[in-house]
């Protein structure tokens, strides 16, 4: 299945630190998950699991899809994945649940719904 993983992503997880009693939130790289091989399919939604994002006025439609990756990787809901190489560019947030796809005898790979975050809106036409 490794030959189907055409992208490499860096996994970012939100951490909280307290400075003088004030919480500070920051996205930080997860150790061991700085170059994860995966497949981001932005043309596929799992029937009955993934819901299309609602349309919002004055905003580009969200790029949504499914990320497929090795079952040994500890990627969680709420993590962000930053594309570092491959055909897809951008930052995506893991939404919904991370599911293990079953083969005949055991788990084969994991898959999760993703939604793009921090879109570049500089090329939008506001006229």
N, C-alpha and C positions, 0 to 999 in steps of 0.2 A: 504494500500500500504506500510505501514511502515515495514511489515514483509519482503518485497523485498529489503529493504535498508540494505545491508550486510556490508557496510564499513562506517567508520567514518573518516572525513577529517577536516583539519584545513585550513581555507581560508586565503591566504596571498595577500595583495594588495601593489603595488608599490607606495611609497610616495617620495616626493621631499622636501628637506630642503636646505636652503642656509646658508653656513658658510663663512663669509667674502666675500660674493658675488659669491662663488663657489657652484654650485648645487651638492647636494649629494643625490644619489638614494639608497633606501633601501626597502627590502620587509618586511612588518610588518603585524602582525596578525590583522584581522578585528574583532572589538568588537562584541560579540554575535555569531560569526561564528567560534568558536574554536573547536567545536565537532559536525559537521553537518553530519547527517545520509544521505547516498546516495548509489547509486549502480553504480559502474564503470564496464561497459561491454566493454572489450577490444577485443571482437570477433565480434562486430556489428558496422556497418556503415549505416547511414540513406541514402537510395537510393535517388539520386538527390540533396543531401545536403552536405554530407561529401565527401571529395576527399582524395584518398590515398596519402601518402607522397612520394615524388620522392626518388628513390634509390640513395644513395651517396656512393662513393668508400671509403673504410677504416673506415666505421662507421656502428655500429649495426643498423638494421632497427628500426625506431621509433615505439614505442608502441602507437597506436592510438585507439580511441574508443569513446563511448558516456557515459556521466555521467547523471544520472537521480536523481533528488532531489525534495524536497518539494517546491511548488510554492511560499511560503512565504519567502524563503531565497533570500537575495540580493547578488547573485553571478553574476559577470559581466565578459564580455569579457576581456581577459588580466590578470584576476586573476590567481593565482596559488593555487592548492590544494595539501596539503601535507597529505598523508595517515597516519593516526595515529593508526588505527586498522582495522581488516578485512582481507579478502583473498588477496587483492592487496597491493603491496608496491610500493613506489616511490613518485615522485612529478610530477604533471601534470599541463599544462597550458590550460586554457579555450580558445578555438579558435572559429572562426565563430560567429554565433549568439546564444544567449540563447533564446530558444523557449518555449512557453507554449503549452503543449499538451492538446488538447481540448477533453472534454467528451461531452456527449449529451447536457448538459446545461451550463457548465462553464469550466474554466481551471482546469485540473486535477493535473498536475505536470509540472516541467520544465525539459528540457534536453538541453545538450550542447556537442559539440564535444570537446575532450580533446586530447592532445599530450604530451607524457612524455618528461620531461626536465631533465638535469643533470644526464644522464645515467652513470652507473658504467661501465667503459670500461676495468677494470682490468682483466677480464676473456676472453678478445678477443684474438684470435689466429692470430698473424701477420705473421706466416710462409708461 
